[in-house]
């Protein structure tokens, strides 16, 4: 029996919690030190990128524990813990209390934005586009199809995707813009990729924790993608995928899969990473903690946590100054690549003549 990809991903994602029950776990008191030590242990036994990031968790936790005193209050403890978690340099890591959720922002804040949605809306879409399933789309001048997908949190309807591709089908090429897409549901990757392939592919791999050690992982399990059923509208022409540093998590995974396809060119900037499926737990005081637990690999079994580079030779940046003037260098590069390609059916017409 073949397990569907979506079910397999769900099962693998919950395995760390299941497997951890096989190990003896210390009980921590609901005190300042007890909550801090519980957090340190949860991350120590389940976080998945210690080796890749060359992190000495014992040294890190010791340094931050020394900042705690018997007089440390709850809010002070929260910010000490949040600063410690920032040492992981991971946008999937959060500590949540009733008054705040910590979040590591430097995975994108220290980099150029390379995108301005208003510039696209005004100067390329001319405030006139179609929208469905959270997707903005239009055929640009020169018969070039353009799709902007702002978040993988927007569930893509199969029917909506049929309409989008049917409306755009008479185009020289397809631009898929996922800049500023912070991620969402992995199932949407399956839906989109299924319209761009003609046979089953292995788009990447996933590993899960098998024990409390920093290198206790299973073998890589393949993540397979299948073409959409024959009655759905598909795209078999050239595709240009636009990325920037703010592509994260599911958008990062999507880029890794797309880059492996022969008809896809990735143009723009390196993505922001987020190559691990998150795991959630709770401290004795009720604070929630979330972090990467299952590493995702690309089709070449390379770690995707640190981002995906554009196709070689296609790194492009769009400066804030040019964007403010209505010019998007990344989108312009994609248009230039596609503008002289033949329209679908042109070859057949020439043959008939």
Buried (B, 14 or more C-beta within 10 A) or exposed (E): EEEEBEEBBBEBBBBBBEBBEEEEEEEBEEBBBBBBBBBBBBBBBBBBBBEEEEBEBEEBBEEBBEBBEEEBEEEBBBEBBBEBBBBBBBBBBBBBBEEBEBBBEEBBEEBEBBBBBEBBBEBBBEEEBBEBBBBBBBBBEEBBBBBBBBBBEBEBBBEBBBBBBEBBBEBBBBBBBBBBBBBBBBBBBBBBBBBBBEEEBEBBBBBBBBEBEBEBBBEBBBBBBBBBEEEBBBBEBBBBBBBBBBBBBBBBBBBBBBBBBEBBBBBBBBBBBBBBBBBEBEBBBEBEBBBBBBBBBBBEEBBBBBBBBBBEEBBBBBEEEBBEEEBBBBBBBBBEBBBEBEEBEEEEEEEEE
